[in-house]
Amino acid sequence: MTRSYDLSGKVAIVTGGGKGIGRAIALGLAECGAKLILCSRTKEDLDHTAAEIKQKGREALPVVTDLMAGDQITNLVETAKNTYGRVDILINNAARSFMVPLMDLREDGWDKIFDTNCKAVFLLSRAVAKIMSEKGGGRIINITTVGAVRGGAGMAVYHASKAALSMLTKCMAVEWAPINVNVNAVGPGLTRTAFSQPIWSNPEVEQMVASRIPKGRIAEPEDIVGAVLFLCSDDSSFITGESIYVDGGSLANY
Ligand SMILES: NC(=O)c1ccc[n+]([C@@H]2O[C@H](COP(=O)([O-])OP(=O)(O)OC[C@H]3O[C@@H](n4cnc5c(N)ncnc54)[C@H](OP(=O)(O)O)[C@@H]3O)[C@@H](O)[C@H]2O)c1
């Protein structure tokens, strides 16, 4: 697929950029000309995606970061600032979940999900928005999920954290519109990554899920990229506080 937006000269941070949807977004941004800063806890994933980006003739800087640690978020932002002097795009993509009923979920499980999916987004976005405002503005895209607006059993705290992230998206958009930082969300439906492997690795379960999706299949990571690139582009400069669901029509069928 050829990506047609022009993001040349832009500097983009992608959290969870080493694999899955984050990797696909990072490759899409690179194809449009952006320089990438990739973070996650797994160096091998980051190095692999960075190498793919460099093969395309673009720049990629892996920064091993645990987003649950505030000092490592500070290090990520300082590294970006010291290397490029600016950040134009932030993709808050990293997230975690446990498939556990509420009755069995440990208290520290709640904390790990909310610390990664919400608190880290707040801390990183605030630090990056300050840099963006010094350079005239920027774009923040939070990766949510259809589960932000649709309940379900087994991942309740994940759903709650993503609903909170959707509201955080709106509030950040309102507070940071005056500094020209647009904040939007992209919410995938079920997408074929390691995250959702317990679901799609069983062909019968995948078929059952796909049968409820109007487009008749689950998403591939590359399906999510176009909406993100649009929200990073000049074509969306008057859009802020919005969510785009990339779900093959499943929410419309609800
Ligand atoms: N796959 C789906 O069906 C689906 C559906 C709707 C929404 N989403 C959303 O899409 C986004 C990407 O998910 P995915 O499916 O691509 O999952 P994935 O393949 O499991 O990737 C998740 C990424 O987040 C990183 N991460 C997790 N905890 C981290 C931490 N504490 N610090 C730094 N990085 C951390 C992981 O890296 P390390 O573990 O190496 O740190 C990994 O790179 C998430 O926001 C998810 O909620 C996914």
The ligand as a Gaussian input file, in Angstrom:
#p B3LYP/6-31G(d) Opt

LIG

0 1
 N       -5.175000      -6.110000      18.792000
 C       -6.432000      -5.758000      18.978000
 O       -7.382000      -6.527000      18.735000
 C       -6.752000      -4.365000      19.467000
 C       -8.090000      -3.966000      19.400000
 C       -8.430000      -2.686000      19.847000
 C       -7.437000      -1.839000      20.320000
 N       -6.141000      -2.264000      20.375000
 C       -5.164000      -1.319000      20.900000
 O       -4.090000      -1.175000      19.978000
 C       -2.896000      -0.832000      20.669000
 C       -1.770000      -1.731000      20.238000
 O       -2.129000      -3.055000      20.545000
 P       -1.544000      -4.317000      19.754000
 O       -2.699000      -5.156000      19.420000
 O       -0.595000      -3.875000      18.702000
 O       -0.771000      -5.015000      20.957000
 P        0.700000      -5.649000      21.102000
 O        1.133000      -6.264000      19.819000
 O        0.636000      -6.481000      22.323000
 O        1.578000      -4.362000      21.361000
 C        1.469000      -3.638000      22.560000
 C        2.683000      -2.769000      22.662000
 O        2.624000      -2.015000      23.893000
 C        3.905000      -2.097000      24.516000
 N        3.811000      -1.905000      25.953000
 C        2.979000      -2.538000      26.824000
 N        3.251000      -2.151000      28.085000
 C        4.262000      -1.248000      28.003000
 C        4.988000      -0.494000      28.954000
 N        4.761000      -0.581000      30.291000
 N        5.961000       0.342000      28.531000
 C        6.235000       0.443000      27.204000
 N        5.576000      -0.235000      26.250000
 C        4.613000      -1.079000      26.655000
 C        4.392000      -3.501000      24.150000
 O        5.789000      -3.617000      24.253000
 P        6.554000      -4.333000      25.470000
 O        5.657000      -5.381000      26.033000
 O        7.779000      -4.864000      24.817000
 O        6.861000      -3.239000      26.438000
 C        3.952000      -3.591000      22.699000
 O        4.926000      -3.006000      21.866000
 C       -3.249000      -0.898000      22.161000
 O       -3.528000       0.381000      22.639000
 C       -4.501000      -1.749000      22.193000
 O       -5.317000      -1.447000      23.314000
 C       -5.777000      -3.505000      19.962000

